[in-house]
Amino acid sequence: MARFLVVLGLVLLMAGLLWPYLSQIGLGRLPGDIVIQREDVTFYFPLMTCLLLSVLFSLVFWAVNR
């Protein structure tokens, strides 16, 4: 369990450090992300971004646990 938490912390740290670069390539505004704009309200749900990150994290955790 400790190894899992250390790896999770490192992944989150790297994602935080790389976030300015990831936002420049469009992560967070991919096709498939849901944006609903009304007069006073904007609803944004990054569906495709969540799916992509889920696959990425699954591959990372699979490789670490191997």
C-alpha positions in Angstrom: 0.0 0.0 0.0 2.9 2.4 0.8 4.4 1.8 -2.6 1.1 2.6 -4.3 0.7 5.9 -2.4 4.3 6.9 -3.2 3.7 6.2 -7.0 0.4 8.0 -6.8 2.1 11.0 -5.2 4.8 11.1 -7.8 2.3 10.9 -10.7 0.3 13.8 -9.2 3.5 15.8 -8.7 4.5 15.3 -12.3 1.1 16.1 -13.6 1.1 19.3 -11.5 4.5 20.3 -12.8 3.6 19.5 -16.4 0.2 21.1 -16.3 1.2 24.4 -18.1 2.6 22.3 -21.0 -0.3 19.9 -21.0 -2.9 22.8 -21.3 -1.0 24.2 -24.3 -1.5 20.9 -26.2 -5.2 21.0 -25.6 -5.6 18.6 -22.7 -8.8 19.7 -21.0 -10.4 21.0 -24.3 -10.5 17.8 -26.3 -13.3 16.9 -28.8 -15.9 15.0 -26.7 -15.7 17.3 -23.7 -19.1 18.7 -22.9 -19.5 22.5 -22.7 -23.0 24.0 -22.2 -23.1 27.8 -22.2 -26.2 29.7 -21.2 -26.8 33.4 -20.4 -25.3 33.4 -16.9 -23.9 29.9 -16.5 -21.3 27.8 -18.2 -21.2 24.1 -17.5 -18.0 22.2 -18.5 -17.5 18.5 -18.1 -14.2 17.1 -19.6 -15.5 13.7 -20.5 -12.9 12.8 -23.1 -10.1 14.2 -21.0 -11.2 12.0 -18.0 -11.3 8.9 -20.2 -7.9 9.6 -21.6 -6.4 10.2 -18.2 -8.0 7.1 -16.9 -6.4 5.0 -19.6 -3.1 6.6 -19.0 -3.2 6.1 -15.2 -4.3 2.5 -15.7 -1.3 1.8 -17.9 1.1 3.5 -15.4 -0.3 1.5 -12.4 -0.3 -1.7 -14.5 3.4 -1.2 -15.3 4.3 -0.4 -11.7 2.5 -3.4 -10.3 4.1 -5.8 -12.8 
